[in-house]
Amino acid sequence: MWVFTSTGMLSVVAHRDLKDSLLVRARSPFHIREMFPYAAVDQTLDADYPFRAVIERELFANVMLEYSLNIGYDNFKNSIEEKNFHDHCLEVWATMRRYGLNWGRFE
């Protein structure tokens, strides 16, 4: 799944070898460290998501719960402080808006 927060975007998938863990991936190491400051972040330069951390499923769930319980903004896009990340999130928003406009047109 993709997770967007005010501080980054994560791609989260099941770990292939550790059933109780997830592989949390990102295109910036800061996006992982903002949510999981104590995680060991590895770098693989030739990967689609070059930064990765193995996170226990329960820890991931607890961090997401805590984040959601503390949301104070009423507009997600305006909560993003990093300009470059903000601008790219606007592009994602625009793409998904187009999807939503066409949603009822598919059989």
N, C-alpha and C positions, 0 to 999 in steps of 0.2 A: 504494500500500500504506500501511497504517497502521503506524507504528513507535512502540512505547511504551518509554521508558527510565525510569530512576529520576528523571530531571529533566524529562521532558516527553513530549508526544505530537506526532508529525509525520505529516502526510499527504504522501506522495511520489508524484509522477506524472511522466511523460515531459514534457519541455519541448516545446511545439508547434513551435518554430522552431529550436532548437539540439539536434541529435540526440545530441551528446555530453554533454548536461546534463540535469539533473532539476530540477523545480520542487518545492522543499521548502516546505511550507505549515504554518502553525500558528495557533492561536488566541491564543498569547502569544508575543511576540518573544523572550522568555527561553528558550523551548523550542528555538528555532532556534539562538540564541547559545550555549547550553550545549554543543551538539554541534559547531557551526561558528562559533567565536568571531570569525573574521575575515570572515565573510560579510556582504555588504551586504544588510540586511533592509529590504524595502520594505513600506509599509502601504497597504492598500486597504480603507477602512472599510466599504464596502458588499458586500464579498466574504464568502463562507461562512468561509473561512480568511483573516483580514485581514492576516496577516503572511506574507511570502514571500521566498525567496532562491533564486537560481539557483546550483546546485551541480554541478560537473562530476561525471559518473558515477564516475570513478575515485576522486576525493576522497571521495565519499559511501561507496563500497565500503570504502575504507581506514579511514574513521572508524568505520563499523559493525564492521569486523573488529577494530579496536583496542578498541572498547567491549566486544565479546563476549569477547575474550581476557582482559579485566581484570575480568570479573564476579566479585565476591567474595561476593555475598549468596546465601543458600539459600532465600530467600523474597522474590519480587519486590515484593509489596505492602508488606512491611515495609521495603523499601529506599527508599521514597518519603518524603522529608522534608517537602515542601510539603503542609500539611494539606488545603488545598482540592483540589489535584491528586490527592492520595491518596484522598480521599473520592469523587471522581468516578471514579477507577480502580476502586474497589470496586463502583461501580454497573455499570461495564463488565464486571467479573469476574462479578457476579451475573447479568447478562443472558446472558453466554456460558455460564455454568453451566446456566441454564435451557435454552439451546440444546442443550447436551451431554446433558442429561437426556432430551430429546425426540428426540435424533438417530436412534435406532433405530426410531422410530415413524412415519417417513416412507417412503413407497413410491417 
